[in-house]
Amino acid sequence: MSKDFQKTIRAKIESKQRELGTREMTPELQVSQAILEARGSLGMTQDDLAQATGIKQAAISRLENCCSNPSLRTLKRIAAGFGMKLQIRFVEPENP
């Protein structure tokens, strides 16, 4: 993934954090970042991912911009479109 794309991802996430009034990486932001990073590392466009998953490009854009909450089914379809599997974990909070 190019440094420019990484900077774009970071800027998008930081912008959304300011909009939400948080410094935390909320689950919604984590999903957005994961999709953006995977798509960037594979050199895929939103259209490429849409074709690979059967999910409309506009819906992918909404996910990347934290404007919708995906179902597990949608996340599995996205993972499959990347040639990956979905993994979900519960972790201890950083500041209990």
C-alpha positions, 0 to 999 in steps of 0.5 A, a space after each residue: 500500500 502506498 504512503 499516499 494511500 496510507 495518508 488518505 486512510 489516516 486523514 479519513 479516520 481522523 476526520 471522522 473522529 473529529 466529526 464524532 467528537 472522539 479520539 477512540 477507534 470505535 468499532 465503526 471506525 475500525 471496520 472502515 479502516 480495515 476495509 480501506 486498508 485491505 482494499 488499498 493493499 490489494 490495489 482494488 477500487 470500490 468498483 472492483 470490490 463491488 463486483 467481487 462481492 455483489 455489493 453496490 459500490 455506493 454501499 461500500 462507500 458508505 461503509 468506508 465513510 462510517 455512514 452505515 453499519 454492516 451486518 455480519 453477512 455483509 462483512 463476510 461477503 467483503 472478506 470473501 471479496 478480498 479472498 480473506 476470512 472474517 475474524 471478530 474478537 473481544 478484547 480488554 478495554 485499554 482504560 478500564 
